[in-house]
């Protein structure tokens, strides 16, 4: 697309084809890349896999731009997630992941949810994290069951937000960085506990906190790419 075409698109307020194009120059080509809008009748199971531990449900939302919903139920120690069935096309040495998501229920005493990119589950990678016990959003980095959480200073809520994680690691615990931007604003950067495994996949995850409240998480967009 030419520069003049890009100006015309901006002036006409025509939507971008992806969140990536709204935050990066059109002349900058992303590496290995995937985009998911979470629209339609059901989850694209040719791409995404679901995982349920103890109890949980998944469903497309019956509302405009409602995306895809995940629910834990109220069974103790239950959690649910979506991931790429351990197909990991993105490199730890340089990748980014964008999620548009919202937490519908996080009680004051339990549960947590995370959206991000990593090797598996919520381990070995970086995530935007909200917990029932904390008042703010956090950036979590994880390496071999060792976790580091950094407070963004931004109060958590039940609204839609765009979470972007930029990640680069040389495989050592502190060789590189992970950063979290929320709604286009850089919040925190961390160099602690970066993953050692070379390959990454997007993951969305929510856990029940054993307090009688069904925890739910909705996602309506995911984009991931190597840089």
N, C-alpha and C positions, 0 to 999 in steps of 0.2 A: 504494500500500500504506500502511495506517495505521501509526502508531508502535507501537500494540499488536500488530499483525500482525508487525512487524519484531522486536519483543521475543520474541514466541512462536517465530518462526523461529530466533532465536539460542538460545533455551532448549532447543529441540528438536534443535539442531545440524543443521538442514536446510541443505543446500548453497545458496549463493547462485547466482543465475542467471548471474552473470558475475563476473570478478575486479574489474571496476569497482565493483560493488555492495558488495564486501567492503572497499573502500578509500575509498569516497565515500558521503556521506549519501544515503539513498534518495530524498530530496526534491530532490536536485540532479540535474537532467536534463542528460545529455551532449548535445553537438551531433551533427553528422554522425558516424556510428558504424558500425563493423563488428566482428563477433565470429567467430572461427574456432576450432573445437575440434580440428581435424586428426584426426578419427575416421572410421571406415568403411573401405570396401574400397580407396579410391584418393583421391588429391588432387582437390579440387574445382577442376577446370580451367575452370569457368565464371567463377571468381574469380581463381585463381592461375595465373601462367605460370612456367615453368621456363626456366633458361638454363644451358647447358653450354658451357664453353670448353675445348677439347682433349679432355678425358675427364671422365666423371662419371655417377652414377646417382642415381635417386630411388626411394623405395619406402615404403609404409606399413609400420610395424613389426608383426611377428607376435608381439605381447606385450601384456599388459594395460597400458593407458595409455602405450603406447610412442610414440604420435604418428607423425610423418612424418620419415623419415630422408633425409639428403643425403650423398653420398660423392663425393670428388674423383677417385678412382683414383690412379695413381702416374705419370701423364704430367706432365712438366715444364711449369710455368706453367698448369696446369689450375685451374679454379675452377667452382663451381656456385652458383646462387642461385634463390630464389623471390621473386616480386614481383607487383604487380597489373597487369602488362603495360602499365606506364606510364599507367594510370588513376590520377589523383592527386586524391582527393576531400578531402584534409585540408590545412588552412591553416597556413603557417609562422607566422602571427601568434598562434597558440595551438592546440596539439594535444598529445595524449599517445598513447603506444604501449606496450603491455604484451606481452611475450613470455615464455612458459614454455619453456625450452630447456636443452639440455645438450650439451657437447662430449664425444664419446666418445674421440676421439684427437687429441691435440695433442702432437707429439713435442717434445723439448727444443730442437731445432734449427730447426724450420721450421713454416710454416703459420699461419693465423689464421682466426678466425671472428667474425662480427658479426651482431647482431640489433638492428634499430632502425627508424627512419623517415627518409626523405629523398626527394630528387628522383629519383635513379636510382642503380642499383648500390649502392656503399657511399659515394657522393659526395654532397655538398650535403645535409647533415642531421646526425643524431646517432645513435650506436650504442653498445651495450654490446659491448666488444671483448675477446677473449682471443687471445694470440699464443703461438707455441711458444717464443719467446725470453724472454718476460716471465713473472714468477711470479704476478702479480696480474691481476685484471680492470681494464679501463680504460673511461673514457668518451671516445669519439672524436667531435669535431665536425669537419665538413668543409665547405669552401667553395671551389668552382672548383679542385679538385685541391690545395688547401692544407689540411693536416690538423693538428689539435691534439689530443693525447692527455693525459688527466688520470688519474693513478693513484688507484684507489679505496682502496688499502690492504688490499683483501680478496683473499686467495689464491685463484687459480683452481683448479678441480677438475673432475671428470667427473660431478658430480651435477646433478640438476634444480634450476634456480633460476628465480625470477620476476624479470625485469628490466623496470623501468618507466622510460620516458624522458618527461619533460615538456619541451616545447619552445615557445619564443616568440621571434620575431625580427621586427624592423621592416625587414629587408632589408639593413641595414648589417652590417659584419663584427663589430661588438661591441654592436649595439643589441638587447639581449634576453639570453636565457639558455637553457641546456640543463642539465637535471639528470638524474642516474641514481640510482635506488633499486634495491636488490637485496634480495629477500625482505622487502619492506616497510620497509626502513631506507634513508633517504637517505644516499648515499655521497659524491657530489661534485656540484658545480655549476660550469659554465663559461660565460663570455661571449665566448669567442674563436672566430673563424672561423665565424660562423653563416651559414646559407645565404641566397642572394639570390633564388632562384626561389621563386615564391609557393606552389606546390602540392607536396604530399607524399604518399608511399605507404609502407606497411610493406615492409621488405626483410630477408631472411635470407640470409647469404652465407658461404661457406667456401672457402678457398684452399689449394692444395697447396704445400708448401715445398721440393720437390726433394730430399727426403732418403730416399726409398724407402718412406715410410709413408703409406698411404691415410688421408686426413683425413675425418672424419665429424661431422655435426652433426644433432641431433634437435630437433624442435619439436613441442609438443603443444597450444599455445594461443597465439592472437594476438588482441589487441583494440586498436583504434585509434579515436580520436574527436577531433573539434574541440572547443575549449572557448571 
